[in-house]
């Protein structure tokens, strides 16, 4: 990283960000102090703010960007119909242009299954595990392992983590081994529809009916039968 002189100071990008953050914090504190000392009839009303447009007749113009405002027939497409599985789910079928995203709450019952078998995706993927204890945000309250690469290198996760999976990279099995408190598990793919190629031959024959295996080509789920509340059956 280059070092650039500025008067008596040497600044780097990190130093610049720190100075900007400090300046913004100081400005915010000064603004809050002014507001607290202002007469009751002034407060923050004098400060200019964004114009709030009142809803017109009919639907809100931008409701299509909120899953919480979609009608059932708009939301319950593909995995979106699995309301008992996901806290939130969205992809390009549900909101045009949206990348595949899901979040679920995993409890102790997740330890009763073998988990997700080895597979790969056409596009990069990010997996995130977060705890739900507000008093101990750095604790996951669970433990799982995920295997990575053709070597099936095993990684044990027992604290909040983000896992990056490159495109066409072999990963899993993913198996939850312990849950002392439900945790949030997030999956996001860098594509509007999820793709998945199951790699059944990477596990012993006796395990192939125990792991979840899914084959998905990334095609639209519009007009197809709903998945219901269960994971779609594995392809033969």
N, C-alpha and C positions, 0 to 999 in steps of 0.2 A: 504494500500500500504506500502510495507516495505521500510525502509530507510537504504541505504548502505553507509558506510563511505568510502571516497576516499581522503586520505591525510587530508587536512583541510576542505574539502567540503563534505556536505551531498548531494547526488544526488538521485533524483527520476526519473521515466521514463519521466515525463514532463520536468524536468530540463535537462535531457540528450537530449531530442528532441530540447529544446531551444538552448543548447550549439552547437549541430550539425548544426542547422539552422543558428545560428550566424556565425559559422565557415565557412559554405558554402557561406553565403552572403559576408563575408570578402574576401574569395578566389575569388569569382566572381568579386567583385569590383576591387581587385588587378589585375586580369586578364584583365578587361576592361581598367584599367588605363594603363597597359603595352601596350595594343593594341593601345590606343590613342596616346601614346608617341613614338610608333615605327616609323622608317623611312617609307616614302610612299611605297618603294619597298618591304617592309617586310609585314606589316599589320598582318593579321591572317593566311596568307598562310603557314607560318612555322609550325603552330600547326597541329598535326596529326588529321585527321578526318575520318569518316566512308567512306568506299569504296562505290561509287555509281555505280551500275551495269547498263550498258546501255541496253535498251530493245532489246531483240532479235527479230528475225522475228516472225510475228504472234502476238498473244495477250500477255499481261503482265501476268506473272505467278500468281500474287496475286490479280488480279482484282476482283476475286470472293468474296473478303472481303469488297468491296466498293459498296454500293447500287448505287452510282453515275456512276459506270462503268458497271452495269449490263444491258443486253439487255431487251427490254420490255417483252419478253416472259419469262424471268427469274425473273423479278421484279413484274410483274402484276399477282400475285397469291393470291387468297383469298382477304384479306383486302388490299394487295399491289396494287390491281387494282383501289382502291378508291383514285385516284390521286388528286381529288378536295377536299378531306377531310383531308388528312394527309400531313404534311410537309415532314416527313420521316416515313417509316414503314418497319419493318423487323421481320421475325420469322424463325423457322427452315426449312420451305419450301423454303425460299428465299436464306438464307445463312445457310448451314448445321451447326448445333450445336448452332446457334444464338438463344438466348431467345427472347420471344415476346417483342417488343418495338414499341411504336408509339408516335408521337409528332404532335400536331395540333395547329393551331392558332385560338383561339376562339374570335369572335367579338360580336357585339351587337345582331346579329341574334340568338345567343345561348340563349338569354333570352326569345325567342318566343316559346320555347318548354318546356314541363314539365320536361324533362331530362331523366336520366337512372333510371329504377326501381330497387327495392331491388334484390340482387343476391349474390352469393358466388362463389369462385373459388377453384379448387383443390389445387392450389399452392399459395404461398404468392405473394403479389402484392405491388408495390410502385407507388404512384401517386404524381406528382410534378406540381406545378403551379408557373410560373415565369412571371414577368412583362416585358414590352418591352420598357420602357422609360429609355434611357441610362443616363439621368440626374438625375433620381430618381430610382435607381435599387432596392431599398427596398420597392417600391410601386407596388402593383399588378395591379392597374387600373381596378379592377373588384371585384365582390363579388359573392360567391356561398356558398351553404350549402351541406353537406353530412351527412347522418345519419349512425350511427354505432351500431352494435350489435342487438340482438333480441328485445331490448327495443327501437330501432330506435332513439338513442340519437342524437340530432341535434347539429352539429358543423358548425359555420359560419366562412368562410375563406375570409379575405379581404387583405391579404398580402402574399408575396411569402412563400410557404410552401411545405413540404414533408409529405405525409400521408402513413403510413405503414399499410397494411391490411394482417393479418395472413391468413394462409391456412384455407379454409372452414369457414371463418368468414363472417357473414352477414353484408353487408354494402349497402348504398344507400337507398333511392333516392339521386341522385346527381342532383342539380338544380342550374343553373346560374341565379342569380337575377338582376345583374347590371354589365354593362361593359362601362367604360368611355374611355378605351384604350384597343385594342386587347391584349390578353395575351396568353402565351404558356402553353399548358397542355400536360403533358407527362404521359404515362401509360407503366409500365413494369411489366411483370410477370416472376417468377422464373421457367420458363418452355419454351421449344421450341415452343409449341403451346398453345394458350389461351383456357382455359376451363371456362364454365360459366353455372350455374344453376339458372334459373329465379325463383323468389319467388313472384309470382303474388298475392298469397293469403294474402300478408302482406299489401296490399293497398286496399282501398275501391273499390268495383266493378266498380264504375263510373270512376275511374282513370286508370283502367287496359289497356284501349285502348289509353291512353294519354302518358304514360311512354313508353320508349323503353325497351323491354325485349328481351333478346337473350339467346338461349340455344346452347351451343357448347361443344362437347365431346372431343376436342383436337385432332381429326383425321386430316389427311393431306388434304389440299385443292387442291393438284395437280390433274389436270385432271377434276376438277369440273367447272361448269359455273362461269364466273366472277361475282362478286358482283355489278360491275358498280360503279356509283357515289353516291349511297344511301346506308344507313345502311340496311343490310339484314332484310327481314320481320321477325317479331317475330314468334316463333314456336307456334302452336296451343296447 
